[in-house]
Amino acid sequence: MTCCAGVPHIAIPRAAICATKIAKKNLAGCLNEEEIRLMLRHQKPADYCLRHAGQIVGKLYRQQHIDAIGLRIFDERLTRLAGVQAASERISTTPLPFAYTLLTHRSACV
């Protein structure tokens, strides 16, 4: 495993384990165990959740629990959330310029 911004190698898996435990605890009332397992196994959990939410909205519409206006409103909200998610992924995958990385390492040492 590579070191990321001076973080010790062991901290990254521990952070992932903590995030997994927190996600399971917070999602227990919203998703069943199988859905939580699938979400956490997914490469992009946020994408999985958005797709799952879209499937739920579609199912509710087909069962006539929501009308066309409700469907449109849900669709608009999910589309906005997908835009925010895409922007967040772009930010997280953009490498920092060398000068910022150097400044961060020097600041961390002080």
C-alpha positions in Angstrom: 0.0 0.0 0.0 1.3 3.5 -0.8 1.6 6.3 1.7 -0.8 9.1 1.0 0.2 12.7 2.0 2.4 11.5 4.8 -0.3 9.3 6.4 1.2 6.1 7.8 0.3 3.0 5.8 -1.6 1.4 8.6 -3.9 4.4 9.1 -5.6 4.0 5.7 -7.0 0.5 6.4 -8.0 1.5 9.9 -9.8 4.6 8.6 -11.7 2.3 6.1 -12.6 -0.1 8.9 -13.9 2.8 11.0 -15.9 4.2 8.1 -17.4 0.8 7.5 -18.5 0.4 11.1 -20.0 3.9 11.1 -21.8 3.3 7.8 -23.3 0.1 9.1 -24.5 1.8 12.3 -26.0 4.8 10.5 -27.6 2.8 7.7 -29.1 0.1 9.8 -32.5 1.8 9.9 -32.6 2.5 6.2 -31.1 -0.5 4.5 -31.1 -4.2 5.4 -27.8 -6.1 6.0 -27.6 -7.4 2.4 -28.1 -3.9 0.9 -25.4 -2.5 3.3 -23.0 -5.2 2.3 -23.6 -4.6 -1.4 -23.2 -0.8 -0.9 -19.9 -1.2 1.0 -18.6 -3.7 -1.6 -19.3 -1.3 -4.4 -16.4 0.7 -5.8 -18.4 3.9 -5.4 -20.9 3.6 -2.5 -22.4 7.0 -3.1 -23.2 6.0 -6.7 -24.7 2.7 -5.5 -27.0 4.7 -3.0 -28.1 7.1 -5.7 -28.9 4.3 -8.1 -30.8 2.4 -5.4 -32.8 5.5 -4.5 -33.7 5.9 -8.2 -34.9 2.3 -8.2 -37.0 2.8 -5.1 -38.6 5.9 -6.6 -39.3 4.1 -9.9 -40.9 1.2 -7.9 -43.0 3.6 -5.9 -44.2 5.3 -9.1 -45.1 2.0 -10.8 -47.0 1.0 -7.7 -48.8 4.4 -7.8 -47.6 5.5 -4.4 -46.3 8.7 -6.0 -47.8 10.6 -8.9 -46.0 12.1 -12.0 -45.3 15.4 -10.2 -43.8 13.6 -7.2 -41.7 11.5 -9.6 -40.4 14.7 -11.4 -39.5 16.2 -8.0 -37.6 13.1 -6.9 -35.9 12.9 -10.3 -34.7 16.5 -10.1 -33.3 16.0 -6.6 -31.5 12.8 -7.5 -30.1 14.5 -10.6 -28.8 17.3 -8.5 -27.3 14.9 -6.0 -25.6 13.0 -8.9 -24.1 16.3 -10.0 -22.7 17.0 -6.6 -21.4 13.4 -6.4 -19.7 13.7 -9.8 -18.1 17.0 -8.8 -16.9 15.5 -5.5 -15.3 12.5 -7.3 -13.5 14.9 -9.7 -12.1 16.8 -6.8 -11.0 13.7 -4.9 -9.2 12.3 -8.0 -7.5 15.5 -9.0 -3.8 15.3 -7.9 -2.5 18.2 -5.9 0.2 20.3 -7.6 3.7 19.6 -6.3 4.0 23.0 -4.6 0.9 22.3 -2.4 2.1 18.8 -1.6 5.5 20.2 -0.5 3.8 22.9 1.6 1.6 20.3 3.2 4.5 18.0 4.1 6.5 20.9 5.5 3.5 22.2 7.5 2.9 18.7 8.9 6.5 18.4 10.1 6.3 21.7 12.0 
